[in-house]
Amino acid sequence: MPVSHRPTLADVASAAGVSVSTASLAFSGAGPIADATKQRVLDAAASLGYSGPNPLGRQLRSGKSGIVGVVVGDALRRAFREPVAVQLLDGLVDTITPLGLGVLLIPGPTSPEQPAVDPLVESAAMDIAVMLWGGTLDDPTLEALARRGIPVVVVEGHDLTDVVTVGIDDRGGMADLAAHLRDLGHERVATVTLPFGPDRRGGLADTARLQDIAWSIPRRRLDGLVDAGVQPVAVYETPASLVEHGAAAARALLAGPVGSRPTAVVAQSDLLASGVVLGARELGLRVPEDVSVAGFDGLDLPWLAPDVLTTVVQPIADKGAAVGLAVGRILAGETPEDEVLPVALRTGTTTGPAPR
């Protein structure tokens, strides 16, 4: 018979003719129960409209929230315009969902007036955290999580004690790209970088400041150029990895006379590189006849046609899956090793011999 109040596990047990503990086993799977008995309980639950035990009660009993906090490190509206972040999250979520885990997205500060640490980092229920932009040695978010005793997996961060890092060989990939341009005869190479740190200044960078880069990704990718013997003639720092920032960089770097402007521009993301291509077109320059352009990520950019971007391809979804596997192993009490995934150079139509 249907009950007149919100159904409880006791109602289900009564309808199925079993004890409350037996009904609980039908939902939890934590102990032995005959298949026929389990099905009888589930049928009774369906007839009563009972969806299962209260998850809050389960969390209180287990001391676990089932939540993975993902610190995006940027405004969510901007992060979701960045295909790399979206594909990485896809790989992560696809891996942790079968483990019964959910995701809490935590944005980063978007202006100096905002607190350096989002309040969710200090108070939200989570069993483990993932930092998408890598932690620095004195990262306030990392310090806040450490105070709470929450384990962390860092994506492409510094080599930190007691923190698991999943990254890619971006330094080696950028060195391969620089060697490709060097072999094409380019001697005047400029680079368009990701933000150096949370202050996100943007614009032509002071070369003296390059030694103080806080975030590890732009640092490694700059080092990769130098490893291959390419010393950038100009460095343009962007506030975010968006097409419009790449176009602004192109206008700043390529507006000079032929003899002084760079013959090649290496961007630290494909979105930035595509913006450079569009900016070069606006200036009346041909790619690659007047200027070669290369990026990093390996994104599918059909709207850039007829150009096919030369880029370093990284395994974005696999990186997200590797992060998810590390999360699962840590929550199971293991200590996984840091992991570095390989990348590969893919040449397209946007790079060619240096113009005479």
Short mmCIF file of the C-alpha atoms (twelve columns), coordinates in Angstrom:
data_MODEL
# 
_entry.id   MODEL 
# 
loop_
_atom_site.group_PDB 
_atom_site.id 
_atom_site.type_symbol 
_atom_site.label_atom_id 
_atom_site.label_alt_id 
_atom_site.label_comp_id 
_atom_site.label_asym_id 
_atom_site.label_seq_id 
_atom_site.Cartn_x 
_atom_site.Cartn_y 
_atom_site.Cartn_z 
_atom_site.pdbx_PDB_model_num 
ATOM 1   C CA . MET A 1   0.000  0.000   0.000   1 
ATOM 2   C CA . PRO A 2   1.302  3.507   -0.759  1 
ATOM 3   C CA . VAL A 3   2.350  5.536   2.266   1 
ATOM 4   C CA . SER A 4   0.897  8.988   3.009   1 
ATOM 5   C CA . HIS A 5   4.278  10.562  3.864   1 
ATOM 6   C CA . ARG A 6   7.674  10.690  2.191   1 
ATOM 7   C CA . PRO A 7   8.715  7.017   2.030   1 
ATOM 8   C CA . THR A 8   11.558 5.816   4.219   1 
ATOM 9   C CA . LEU A 9   13.772 2.760   4.192   1 
ATOM 10  C CA . ALA A 10  11.591 1.323   6.964   1 
ATOM 11  C CA . ASP A 11  8.529  1.651   4.711   1 
ATOM 12  C CA . VAL A 12  10.358 -0.198  1.958   1 
ATOM 13  C CA . ALA A 13  11.449 -2.950  4.343   1 
ATOM 14  C CA . SER A 14  7.881  -3.388  5.582   1 
ATOM 15  C CA . ALA A 15  6.475  -3.533  2.049   1 
ATOM 16  C CA . ALA A 16  9.108  -6.099  1.007   1 
ATOM 17  C CA . GLY A 17  8.661  -8.183  4.162   1 
ATOM 18  C CA . VAL A 18  12.315 -7.901  5.239   1 
ATOM 19  C CA . SER A 19  14.226 -6.232  8.047   1 
ATOM 20  C CA . VAL A 20  15.526 -2.652  7.699   1 
ATOM 21  C CA . SER A 21  19.109 -3.942  7.713   1 
ATOM 22  C CA . THR A 22  18.340 -6.302  4.831   1 
ATOM 23  C CA . ALA A 23  16.708 -3.483  2.873   1 
ATOM 24  C CA . SER A 24  19.789 -1.365  3.499   1 
ATOM 25  C CA . LEU A 25  22.002 -4.091  2.034   1 
ATOM 26  C CA . ALA A 26  19.901 -4.078  -1.143  1 
ATOM 27  C CA . PHE A 27  20.900 -0.466  -1.750  1 
ATOM 28  C CA . SER A 28  24.458 -0.430  -0.451  1 
ATOM 29  C CA . GLY A 29  25.710 -3.756  -1.776  1 
ATOM 30  C CA . ALA A 30  27.924 -3.862  1.310   1 
ATOM 31  C CA . GLY A 31  27.041 -7.372  2.369   1 
ATOM 32  C CA . PRO A 32  25.516 -10.724 1.309   1 
ATOM 33  C CA . ILE A 33  21.917 -10.668 0.093   1 
ATOM 34  C CA . ALA A 34  20.080 -13.085 -2.192  1 
ATOM 35  C CA . ASP A 35  19.304 -11.775 -5.654  1 
ATOM 36  C CA . ALA A 36  15.594 -12.537 -5.241  1 
ATOM 37  C CA . THR A 37  15.454 -10.669 -1.924  1 
ATOM 38  C CA . LYS A 38  17.322 -7.698  -3.366  1 
ATOM 39  C CA . GLN A 39  14.934 -7.517  -6.303  1 
ATOM 40  C CA . ARG A 40  11.925 -7.698  -3.956  1 
ATOM 41  C CA . VAL A 41  13.286 -4.734  -2.010  1 
ATOM 42  C CA . LEU A 42  13.961 -2.729  -5.166  1 
ATOM 43  C CA . ASP A 43  10.477 -3.479  -6.507  1 
ATOM 44  C CA . ALA A 44  8.943  -2.315  -3.225  1 
ATOM 45  C CA . ALA A 45  11.037 0.857   -3.359  1 
ATOM 46  C CA . ALA A 46  9.877  1.561   -6.905  1 
ATOM 47  C CA . SER A 47  6.232  1.092   -5.985  1 
ATOM 48  C CA . LEU A 48  6.606  3.524   -3.053  1 
ATOM 49  C CA . GLY A 49  8.617  6.096   -4.996  1 
ATOM 50  C CA . TYR A 50  11.644 5.624   -2.747  1 
ATOM 51  C CA . SER A 51  14.866 6.598   -4.534  1 
ATOM 52  C CA . GLY A 52  17.386 5.382   -1.964  1 
ATOM 53  C CA . PRO A 53  18.992 6.278   1.352   1 
ATOM 54  C CA . ASN A 54  19.699 9.958   2.044   1 
ATOM 55  C CA . PRO A 55  23.192 10.654  0.651   1 
ATOM 56  C CA . LEU A 56  23.869 13.123  3.467   1 
ATOM 57  C CA . GLY A 57  23.383 10.358  5.992   1 
ATOM 58  C CA . ARG A 58  25.764 8.114   4.090   1 
ATOM 59  C CA . GLN A 59  28.334 10.899  4.011   1 
ATOM 60  C CA . LEU A 60  28.019 11.431  7.759   1 
ATOM 61  C CA . ARG A 61  28.483 7.726   8.444   1 
ATOM 62  C CA . SER A 62  31.458 7.328   6.121   1 
ATOM 63  C CA . GLY A 63  33.103 10.687  6.756   1 
ATOM 64  C CA . LYS A 64  33.402 11.098  2.960   1 
ATOM 65  C CA . SER A 65  31.672 13.619  0.725   1 
ATOM 66  C CA . GLY A 66  32.239 11.873  -2.603  1 
ATOM 67  C CA . ILE A 67  33.278 15.251  -4.033  1 
ATOM 68  C CA . VAL A 68  36.412 16.177  -5.986  1 
ATOM 69  C CA . GLY A 69  37.060 19.908  -5.790  1 
ATOM 70  C CA . VAL A 70  38.447 21.176  -9.114  1 
ATOM 71  C CA . VAL A 71  40.192 24.534  -8.747  1 
ATOM 72  C CA . VAL A 72  39.927 26.039  -12.230 1 
ATOM 73  C CA . GLY A 73  42.178 29.003  -11.498 1 
ATOM 74  C CA . ASP A 74  40.132 31.371  -13.676 1 
ATOM 75  C CA . ALA A 75  36.621 32.724  -14.108 1 
ATOM 76  C CA . LEU A 76  34.387 29.817  -15.133 1 
ATOM 77  C CA . ARG A 77  32.963 31.768  -18.070 1 
ATOM 78  C CA . ARG A 78  36.482 32.180  -19.444 1 
ATOM 79  C CA . ALA A 79  37.611 28.649  -18.618 1 
ATOM 80  C CA . PHE A 80  34.704 27.168  -20.572 1 
ATOM 81  C CA . ARG A 81  35.745 29.108  -23.669 1 
ATOM 82  C CA . GLU A 82  39.069 27.264  -23.511 1 
ATOM 83  C CA . PRO A 83  38.778 23.822  -25.210 1 
ATOM 84  C CA . VAL A 84  41.810 22.452  -23.354 1 
ATOM 85  C CA . ALA A 85  40.129 22.953  -19.974 1 
ATOM 86  C CA . VAL A 86  36.869 21.449  -21.237 1 
ATOM 87  C CA . GLN A 87  38.518 18.358  -22.753 1 
ATOM 88  C CA . LEU A 88  40.634 17.831  -19.650 1 
ATOM 89  C CA . LEU A 89  37.520 17.990  -17.451 1 
ATOM 90  C CA . ASP A 90  35.811 15.486  -19.759 1 
ATOM 91  C CA . GLY A 91  38.664 13.022  -19.273 1 
ATOM 92  C CA . LEU A 92  38.658 13.575  -15.517 1 
ATOM 93  C CA . VAL A 93  34.886 13.218  -15.063 1 
ATOM 94  C CA . ASP A 94  34.673 10.150  -17.313 1 
ATOM 95  C CA . THR A 95  37.269 8.457   -15.092 1 
ATOM 96  C CA . ILE A 96  35.936 9.356   -11.631 1 
ATOM 97  C CA . THR A 97  32.192 8.950   -12.299 1 
ATOM 98  C CA . PRO A 98  32.370 5.123   -12.153 1 
ATOM 99  C CA . LEU A 99  34.033 5.558   -8.743  1 
ATOM 100 C CA . GLY A 100 30.900 7.270   -7.447  1 
ATOM 101 C CA . LEU A 101 32.598 10.672  -7.301  1 
ATOM 102 C CA . GLY A 102 31.265 14.066  -8.339  1 
ATOM 103 C CA . VAL A 103 32.943 17.372  -9.146  1 
ATOM 104 C CA . LEU A 104 32.733 20.789  -7.528  1 
ATOM 105 C CA . LEU A 105 34.117 23.516  -9.820  1 
ATOM 106 C CA . ILE A 106 35.918 26.281  -7.924  1 
ATOM 107 C CA . PRO A 107 36.788 29.466  -9.858  1 
ATOM 108 C CA . GLY A 108 39.884 31.544  -9.369  1 
ATOM 109 C CA . PRO A 109 40.157 35.290  -8.738  1 
ATOM 110 C CA . THR A 110 39.463 37.482  -11.759 1 
ATOM 111 C CA . SER A 111 40.659 40.789  -10.298 1 
ATOM 112 C CA . PRO A 112 43.138 41.991  -7.649  1 
ATOM 113 C CA . GLU A 113 40.191 43.076  -5.496  1 
ATOM 114 C CA . GLN A 114 39.008 39.491  -5.030  1 
ATOM 115 C CA . PRO A 115 40.465 37.248  -2.317  1 
ATOM 116 C CA . ALA A 116 43.369 35.112  -3.459  1 
ATOM 117 C CA . VAL A 117 41.608 32.002  -2.133  1 
ATOM 118 C CA . ASP A 118 38.010 31.282  -3.079  1 
ATOM 119 C CA . PRO A 119 35.816 30.736  0.019   1 
ATOM 120 C CA . LEU A 120 34.855 27.288  -1.311  1 
ATOM 121 C CA . VAL A 121 38.485 26.206  -0.898  1 
ATOM 122 C CA . GLU A 122 38.253 27.047  2.801   1 
ATOM 123 C CA . SER A 123 34.833 25.569  3.543   1 
ATOM 124 C CA . ALA A 124 33.351 23.274  0.878   1 
ATOM 125 C CA . ALA A 125 33.073 19.555  1.511   1 
ATOM 126 C CA . MET A 126 35.557 17.647  -0.655  1 
ATOM 127 C CA . ASP A 127 37.658 14.516  -0.285  1 
ATOM 128 C CA . ILE A 128 40.426 15.627  -2.627  1 
ATOM 129 C CA . ALA A 129 41.245 18.631  -4.808  1 
ATOM 130 C CA . VAL A 130 42.566 19.007  -8.353  1 
ATOM 131 C CA . MET A 131 44.369 22.207  -9.357  1 
ATOM 132 C CA . LEU A 132 44.185 22.707  -13.125 1 
ATOM 133 C CA . TRP A 133 46.773 25.465  -13.427 1 
ATOM 134 C CA . GLY A 134 49.511 24.060  -11.257 1 
ATOM 135 C CA . GLY A 135 50.606 25.154  -7.818  1 
ATOM 136 C CA . THR A 136 53.510 27.410  -7.012  1 
ATOM 137 C CA . LEU A 137 55.698 26.937  -3.960  1 
ATOM 138 C CA . ASP A 138 53.717 29.555  -2.032  1 
ATOM 139 C CA . ASP A 139 50.309 29.157  -3.693  1 
ATOM 140 C CA . PRO A 140 47.680 30.347  -1.166  1 
ATOM 141 C CA . THR A 141 45.107 27.851  -2.454  1 
ATOM 142 C CA . LEU A 142 47.550 24.987  -1.985  1 
ATOM 143 C CA . GLU A 143 48.379 26.240  1.496   1 
ATOM 144 C CA . ALA A 144 44.671 26.452  2.414   1 
ATOM 145 C CA . LEU A 145 44.054 22.888  1.242   1 
ATOM 146 C CA . ALA A 146 47.091 21.682  3.188   1 
ATOM 147 C CA . ARG A 147 45.736 23.303  6.356   1 
ATOM 148 C CA . ARG A 148 42.505 21.347  5.889   1 
ATOM 149 C CA . GLY A 149 44.411 18.120  5.292   1 
ATOM 150 C CA . ILE A 150 42.902 17.688  1.821   1 
ATOM 151 C CA . PRO A 151 45.135 15.797  -0.633  1 
ATOM 152 C CA . VAL A 152 45.830 17.489  -3.954  1 
ATOM 153 C CA . VAL A 153 46.583 16.476  -7.534  1 
ATOM 154 C CA . VAL A 154 48.228 19.292  -9.507  1 
ATOM 155 C CA . VAL A 155 48.003 19.497  -13.299 1 
ATOM 156 C CA . GLU A 156 51.277 20.627  -14.922 1 
ATOM 157 C CA . GLY A 157 52.611 22.235  -11.791 1 
ATOM 158 C CA . HIS A 158 55.915 22.485  -10.002 1 
ATOM 159 C CA . ASP A 159 57.510 19.430  -8.424  1 
ATOM 160 C CA . LEU A 160 56.124 19.844  -4.908  1 
ATOM 161 C CA . THR A 161 56.623 17.676  -1.832  1 
ATOM 162 C CA . ASP A 162 53.652 15.457  -0.913  1 
ATOM 163 C CA . VAL A 163 51.680 16.609  -3.972  1 
ATOM 164 C CA . VAL A 164 50.994 14.351  -6.960  1 
ATOM 165 C CA . THR A 165 51.551 16.046  -10.320 1 
ATOM 166 C CA . VAL A 166 50.247 14.989  -13.737 1 
ATOM 167 C CA . GLY A 167 51.820 16.854  -16.641 1 
ATOM 168 C CA . ILE A 168 53.110 16.722  -20.186 1 
ATOM 169 C CA . ASP A 169 56.533 17.093  -21.774 1 
ATOM 170 C CA . ASP A 170 55.730 20.617  -22.915 1 
ATOM 171 C CA . ARG A 171 59.335 21.777  -22.605 1 
ATOM 172 C CA . GLY A 172 60.514 19.010  -24.939 1 
ATOM 173 C CA . GLY A 173 57.627 19.635  -27.328 1 
ATOM 174 C CA . MET A 174 58.395 23.334  -27.511 1 
ATOM 175 C CA . ALA A 175 62.069 22.536  -28.150 1 
ATOM 176 C CA . ASP A 176 61.023 20.357  -31.100 1 
ATOM 177 C CA . LEU A 177 58.882 23.192  -32.451 1 
ATOM 178 C CA . ALA A 178 61.725 25.689  -32.064 1 
ATOM 179 C CA . ALA A 179 64.087 23.329  -33.901 1 
ATOM 180 C CA . HIS A 180 61.535 23.082  -36.723 1 
ATOM 181 C CA . LEU A 181 61.513 26.878  -37.105 1 
ATOM 182 C CA . ARG A 182 65.287 27.067  -36.812 1 
ATOM 183 C CA . ASP A 183 65.646 24.510  -39.614 1 
ATOM 184 C CA . LEU A 184 63.367 26.696  -41.752 1 
ATOM 185 C CA . GLY A 185 65.847 29.549  -41.353 1 
ATOM 186 C CA . HIS A 186 63.978 31.697  -38.820 1 
ATOM 187 C CA . GLU A 187 66.267 33.849  -36.682 1 
ATOM 188 C CA . ARG A 188 63.777 36.464  -35.486 1 
ATOM 189 C CA . VAL A 189 61.221 34.501  -33.449 1 
ATOM 190 C CA . ALA A 190 58.720 36.123  -31.080 1 
ATOM 191 C CA . THR A 191 56.562 34.251  -28.595 1 
ATOM 192 C CA . VAL A 192 53.055 34.822  -27.219 1 
ATOM 193 C CA . THR A 193 52.754 33.336  -23.749 1 
ATOM 194 C CA . LEU A 194 50.134 32.266  -21.279 1 
ATOM 195 C CA . PRO A 195 49.847 34.433  -18.131 1 
ATOM 196 C CA . PHE A 196 53.001 34.497  -16.030 1 
ATOM 197 C CA . GLY A 197 51.043 34.384  -12.772 1 
ATOM 198 C CA . PRO A 198 47.778 35.372  -11.086 1 
ATOM 199 C CA . ASP A 199 48.331 39.107  -11.660 1 
ATOM 200 C CA . ARG A 200 47.772 38.621  -15.449 1 
ATOM 201 C CA . ARG A 201 49.353 41.868  -16.603 1 
ATOM 202 C CA . GLY A 202 49.379 41.247  -20.338 1 
ATOM 203 C CA . GLY A 203 51.303 43.111  -23.031 1 
ATOM 204 C CA . LEU A 204 54.929 43.124  -24.111 1 
ATOM 205 C CA . ALA A 205 56.932 41.580  -21.316 1 
ATOM 206 C CA . ASP A 206 59.934 43.048  -19.582 1 
ATOM 207 C CA . THR A 207 62.690 40.534  -20.306 1 
ATOM 208 C CA . ALA A 208 64.046 41.082  -16.774 1 
ATOM 209 C CA . ARG A 209 60.738 39.759  -15.435 1 
ATOM 210 C CA . LEU A 210 61.014 36.440  -17.229 1 
ATOM 211 C CA . GLN A 211 63.050 34.990  -14.375 1 
ATOM 212 C CA . ASP A 212 60.189 35.659  -11.954 1 
ATOM 213 C CA . ILE A 213 57.432 33.738  -13.728 1 
ATOM 214 C CA . ALA A 214 55.202 32.180  -11.053 1 
ATOM 215 C CA . TRP A 215 53.298 29.626  -13.098 1 
ATOM 216 C CA . SER A 216 55.260 26.675  -14.396 1 
ATOM 217 C CA . ILE A 217 53.593 26.188  -17.802 1 
ATOM 218 C CA . PRO A 218 54.779 29.439  -19.446 1 
ATOM 219 C CA . ARG A 219 58.169 28.998  -17.782 1 
ATOM 220 C CA . ARG A 220 58.719 25.511  -19.231 1 
ATOM 221 C CA . ARG A 221 57.529 26.493  -22.694 1 
ATOM 222 C CA . LEU A 222 59.846 29.487  -22.785 1 
ATOM 223 C CA . ASP A 223 62.705 27.270  -21.624 1 
ATOM 224 C CA . GLY A 224 61.929 24.830  -24.441 1 
ATOM 225 C CA . LEU A 225 62.588 27.532  -27.038 1 
ATOM 226 C CA . VAL A 226 65.917 28.381  -25.458 1 
ATOM 227 C CA . ASP A 227 66.840 24.677  -25.240 1 
ATOM 228 C CA . ALA A 228 66.711 24.567  -29.047 1 
ATOM 229 C CA . GLY A 229 68.847 27.683  -29.395 1 
ATOM 230 C CA . VAL A 230 65.989 30.089  -30.106 1 
ATOM 231 C CA . GLN A 231 66.140 33.267  -28.016 1 
ATOM 232 C CA . PRO A 232 62.874 35.182  -28.570 1 
ATOM 233 C CA . VAL A 233 63.301 38.709  -29.926 1 
ATOM 234 C CA . ALA A 234 60.065 39.712  -28.182 1 
ATOM 235 C CA . VAL A 235 57.776 38.137  -25.561 1 
ATOM 236 C CA . TYR A 236 54.102 39.092  -25.364 1 
ATOM 237 C CA . GLU A 237 52.269 37.951  -22.226 1 
ATOM 238 C CA . THR A 238 48.501 37.482  -22.537 1 
ATOM 239 C CA . PRO A 239 45.964 37.658  -19.684 1 
ATOM 240 C CA . ALA A 240 44.254 34.439  -20.849 1 
ATOM 241 C CA . SER A 241 44.359 31.811  -23.592 1 
ATOM 242 C CA . LEU A 242 41.713 33.345  -25.851 1 
ATOM 243 C CA . VAL A 243 41.668 34.156  -29.577 1 
ATOM 244 C CA . GLU A 244 41.250 37.891  -29.049 1 
ATOM 245 C CA . HIS A 245 44.393 38.016  -26.923 1 
ATOM 246 C CA . GLY A 246 46.379 36.322  -29.690 1 
ATOM 247 C CA . ALA A 247 45.065 38.868  -32.197 1 
ATOM 248 C CA . ALA A 248 46.107 41.722  -29.901 1 
ATOM 249 C CA . ALA A 249 49.574 40.171  -29.629 1 
ATOM 250 C CA . ALA A 250 49.845 40.016  -33.430 1 
ATOM 251 C CA . ARG A 251 49.006 43.690  -33.749 1 
ATOM 252 C CA . ALA A 252 51.707 44.538  -31.209 1 
ATOM 253 C CA . LEU A 253 54.393 42.248  -32.635 1 
ATOM 254 C CA . LEU A 254 53.845 42.441  -36.407 1 
ATOM 255 C CA . ALA A 255 52.979 46.064  -37.091 1 
ATOM 256 C CA . GLY A 256 56.616 47.150  -37.620 1 
ATOM 257 C CA . PRO A 257 58.606 47.362  -40.851 1 
ATOM 258 C CA . VAL A 258 59.764 44.197  -42.604 1 
ATOM 259 C CA . GLY A 259 63.344 44.345  -41.386 1 
ATOM 260 C CA . SER A 260 62.466 44.661  -37.690 1 
ATOM 261 C CA . ARG A 261 59.420 42.486  -37.167 1 
ATOM 262 C CA . PRO A 262 59.707 38.763  -36.329 1 
ATOM 263 C CA . THR A 263 59.546 36.239  -39.140 1 
ATOM 264 C CA . ALA A 264 57.899 33.655  -36.882 1 
ATOM 265 C CA . VAL A 265 55.592 33.768  -33.856 1 
ATOM 266 C CA . VAL A 266 55.274 30.845  -31.435 1 
ATOM 267 C CA . ALA A 267 52.186 30.922  -29.234 1 
ATOM 268 C CA . GLN A 268 51.833 28.837  -26.086 1 
ATOM 269 C CA . SER A 269 48.322 27.700  -27.018 1 
ATOM 270 C CA . ASP A 270 46.455 27.024  -30.227 1 
ATOM 271 C CA . LEU A 271 43.770 29.601  -29.453 1 
ATOM 272 C CA . LEU A 272 46.455 32.252  -29.064 1 
ATOM 273 C CA . ALA A 273 48.149 31.062  -32.268 1 
ATOM 274 C CA . SER A 274 44.885 31.223  -34.203 1 
ATOM 275 C CA . GLY A 275 44.431 34.784  -32.944 1 
ATOM 276 C CA . VAL A 276 47.926 35.602  -34.222 1 
ATOM 277 C CA . VAL A 277 46.993 34.207  -37.651 1 
ATOM 278 C CA . LEU A 278 43.827 36.325  -37.733 1 
ATOM 279 C CA . GLY A 279 45.753 39.394  -36.555 1 
ATOM 280 C CA . ALA A 280 48.398 38.863  -39.239 1 
ATOM 281 C CA . ARG A 281 45.675 38.673  -41.878 1 
ATOM 282 C CA . GLU A 282 44.206 41.962  -40.595 1 
ATOM 283 C CA . LEU A 283 47.632 43.566  -41.081 1 
ATOM 284 C CA . GLY A 284 47.751 42.304  -44.667 1 
ATOM 285 C CA . LEU A 285 50.434 39.698  -43.975 1 
ATOM 286 C CA . ARG A 286 50.457 36.275  -45.573 1 
ATOM 287 C CA . VAL A 287 50.883 33.146  -43.438 1 
ATOM 288 C CA . PRO A 288 53.435 31.593  -43.795 1 
ATOM 289 C CA . GLU A 289 55.005 33.602  -46.658 1 
ATOM 290 C CA . ASP A 290 55.424 36.780  -44.570 1 
ATOM 291 C CA . VAL A 291 55.274 35.297  -41.074 1 
ATOM 292 C CA . SER A 292 55.140 31.742  -39.748 1 
ATOM 293 C CA . VAL A 293 52.818 30.979  -36.826 1 
ATOM 294 C CA . ALA A 294 52.798 27.922  -34.550 1 
ATOM 295 C CA . GLY A 295 50.873 26.930  -31.458 1 
ATOM 296 C CA . PHE A 296 50.560 24.322  -28.752 1 
ATOM 297 C CA . ASP A 297 47.731 21.867  -27.874 1 
ATOM 298 C CA . GLY A 298 46.679 20.112  -31.087 1 
ATOM 299 C CA . LEU A 299 43.124 21.476  -31.185 1 
ATOM 300 C CA . ASP A 300 40.783 21.012  -34.126 1 
ATOM 301 C CA . LEU A 301 40.325 24.521  -35.589 1 
ATOM 302 C CA . PRO A 302 38.240 24.139  -38.785 1 
ATOM 303 C CA . TRP A 303 37.255 27.813  -38.731 1 
ATOM 304 C CA . LEU A 304 40.914 28.726  -39.339 1 
ATOM 305 C CA . ALA A 305 40.699 27.299  -42.889 1 
ATOM 306 C CA . PRO A 306 42.388 27.295  -45.310 1 
ATOM 307 C CA . ASP A 307 45.251 27.307  -42.810 1 
ATOM 308 C CA . VAL A 308 46.137 24.197  -40.816 1 
ATOM 309 C CA . LEU A 309 48.042 25.209  -37.711 1 
ATOM 310 C CA . THR A 310 51.509 23.867  -36.982 1 
ATOM 311 C CA . THR A 311 51.320 22.817  -33.348 1 
ATOM 312 C CA . VAL A 312 52.544 20.588  -30.559 1 
ATOM 313 C CA . VAL A 313 49.841 18.002  -29.881 1 
ATOM 314 C CA . GLN A 314 49.191 17.088  -26.269 1 
ATOM 315 C CA . PRO A 315 46.924 14.196  -25.134 1 
ATOM 316 C CA . ILE A 316 44.365 16.388  -23.360 1 
ATOM 317 C CA . ALA A 317 41.668 13.808  -22.596 1 
ATOM 318 C CA . ASP A 318 44.295 11.243  -21.592 1 
ATOM 319 C CA . LYS A 319 45.776 13.823  -19.233 1 
ATOM 320 C CA . GLY A 320 42.364 14.291  -17.621 1 
ATOM 321 C CA . ALA A 321 41.982 10.522  -17.316 1 
ATOM 322 C CA . ALA A 322 45.427 10.267  -15.716 1 
ATOM 323 C CA . VAL A 323 44.365 12.892  -13.173 1 
ATOM 324 C CA . GLY A 324 41.208 10.890  -12.466 1 
ATOM 325 C CA . LEU A 325 43.182 7.687   -11.968 1 
ATOM 326 C CA . ALA A 326 45.512 9.493   -9.559  1 
ATOM 327 C CA . VAL A 327 42.473 10.774  -7.645  1 
ATOM 328 C CA . GLY A 328 41.061 7.265   -7.339  1 
ATOM 329 C CA . ARG A 329 44.341 5.792   -6.162  1 
ATOM 330 C CA . ILE A 330 44.878 8.479   -3.527  1 
ATOM 331 C CA . LEU A 331 41.360 8.001   -2.156  1 
ATOM 332 C CA . ALA A 332 42.064 4.258   -2.026  1 
ATOM 333 C CA . GLY A 333 45.034 4.937   0.243   1 
ATOM 334 C CA . GLU A 334 47.764 4.617   -2.385  1 
ATOM 335 C CA . THR A 335 50.548 7.072   -3.252  1 
ATOM 336 C CA . PRO A 336 50.797 7.300   -7.044  1 
ATOM 337 C CA . GLU A 337 53.940 8.539   -8.761  1 
ATOM 338 C CA . ASP A 338 54.025 11.782  -10.704 1 
ATOM 339 C CA . GLU A 339 53.271 11.259  -14.388 1 
ATOM 340 C CA . VAL A 340 54.517 13.071  -17.501 1 
ATOM 341 C CA . LEU A 341 52.721 12.321  -20.781 1 
ATOM 342 C CA . PRO A 342 54.445 12.651  -24.180 1 
ATOM 343 C CA . VAL A 343 53.611 15.240  -26.828 1 
ATOM 344 C CA . ALA A 344 54.264 15.339  -30.592 1 
ATOM 345 C CA . LEU A 345 55.011 18.014  -33.184 1 
ATOM 346 C CA . ARG A 346 52.468 18.266  -36.013 1 
ATOM 347 C CA . THR A 347 53.435 20.476  -38.933 1 
ATOM 348 C CA . GLY A 348 50.724 22.272  -40.865 1 
ATOM 349 C CA . THR A 349 50.506 25.057  -43.421 1 
ATOM 350 C CA . THR A 350 51.187 27.989  -41.076 1 
ATOM 351 C CA . THR A 351 54.960 27.545  -40.967 1 
ATOM 352 C CA . GLY A 352 57.361 27.835  -43.882 1 
ATOM 353 C CA . PRO A 353 60.841 29.096  -44.817 1 
ATOM 354 C CA . ALA A 354 61.871 32.423  -43.356 1 
ATOM 355 C CA . PRO A 355 61.206 35.261  -45.835 1 
ATOM 356 C CA . ARG A 356 64.252 36.755  -47.481 1 
# 
